[in-house]
């Protein structure tokens, strides 16, 4: 397989072992960056996986600027996670190339990292995030054998949180969840290499853009800490925050692990 055929930051959540001695079933749930401007061979590759649902966690402005490539027979579901915080740095990533010099001046490394830690707390507490993630996880109960993919822009923050929460609910060890989360770094540096060069050529600082792109363990830990403070545990987060009942949680676990 030519890796250039595969969309940036795309991977299967299947295969992870769980604490119950089972594993997440492969070939059903995939995570990705946005599916905008992907070549025809990528569309055919996704069709070959049997993808029937695409969940888009981006804002309206992100979708308008970079719409996903339509795919025959695939239902697109828009779930705006950050509609209550559309000025978030996670929602503004694709706009930074317009003024790289200014971005470098405004976004010192410590500031960017503080903003990201705040974002992960917001992914737990924002009404729009709870609503979007609730609809997403609820929809996984419908036609569970049908492959589907979920994404945001880079596929690392809004997408990373959804992936982490699903894996945690299914019983995957925290170390494995973190490893999947951090796998975005290598893929994004490869997938965004041309954008990186454009950014640098326009006067931007490569280290600044890398700091924007990379995920860090402390970001995910900030989300976990917010979840624990607000809900106590993953089951109560799903039931109280996302509206996924304990019975539905059991169904998700039995459906997506074997």
Residue, then its C-alpha position, 0 to 999 in steps of 0.5 A: x500500500x502506498x502510504x500517500x494513498x492513506x489520508x493524513x493521521x488516519x488509523x484504525x482504533x481496532x486491535x487494542x487489548x482490553x482489561x477484560x482479555x478481549x480486544x477492540x474489533x478492527x475495521x469498524x472505527x477509524x480516526x483521521x484528519x479532515x478528508x478535504x482535497x484528498x486524491x481519487x485514489x484515497x477516496x477509492x481506498x476509503x470505499x474499499x474499507x467499507x466506510x459508510x459514515x463520516x463524522x466531522x467535528x469541525x466548525x462551520x468555518x473550517x468546513x466551509x474553507x476545506x470541505x470533505x470530498x464527497x464519497x458515494x454512499x457515505x453519510x456525512x454527519x456534522x457534529x460541531x464540538x467547538x461551536x461554543x468556543x469557535x475561537x479556540x486555537x484547535x478550530x483556528x489551525x488552518x487559518x494561521x498560514x495567512x499571517x505566519x509572522x504575526x502568529x509567531x509573535x502571538x503564540x509563544x510555546x508556553x502560551x500555546x501549551x496553556x491554550x491546549x490544556x484549556x481546550x481539553x478541559x473545555x472538551x469535557x465541559x462545553x455544552x456543544x462538546x457534550x452534545x456532539x460527543x453524545x450524538x457521536x457515541x449514541x450513533x455507534x450503537x446503530x448499524x454497529x457492523x458498518x465501518x465509519x471514520x471520525x475527524x476534525x481538522x488535524x485529527x488530533x484534539x477533538x478527534x483525539x479526545x473522542x478516540x481516547x474516551x471510546x478506548x477508555x470505555x472499552x477497557x483499553x489500558x491508559x498507556x495504550x490510549x496515550x500511545x495511540x494519542x501520541x501516534x498523531x505526532x509522527x503522522x502530522x509532521x509527515x502529512x503537514x510537511x508541505x504546509x510546514x515549508x510554505x509556513x517557513x517560506x512566508x516568514x514563519x518559525x518552524x518550531x512555532x508551527x511544530x508546537x501548534x501541531x504536536x500533541x503532548x501527554x499533558x494535554x490529554x491528562x488535562x482532559x482526564x483531570x477535568x473529567x475526574x473533577x466533574x464526573x468522577x469516572x468514565x461511566x458517569x461521564x458517558x451517562x451524565x455528560x453525554x447521555x449514554x446510559x449504563x445499559x448503552x455503555x454495556x452494549x457499546x463494549x460488547x459490540x466493539x470488543x471481542 
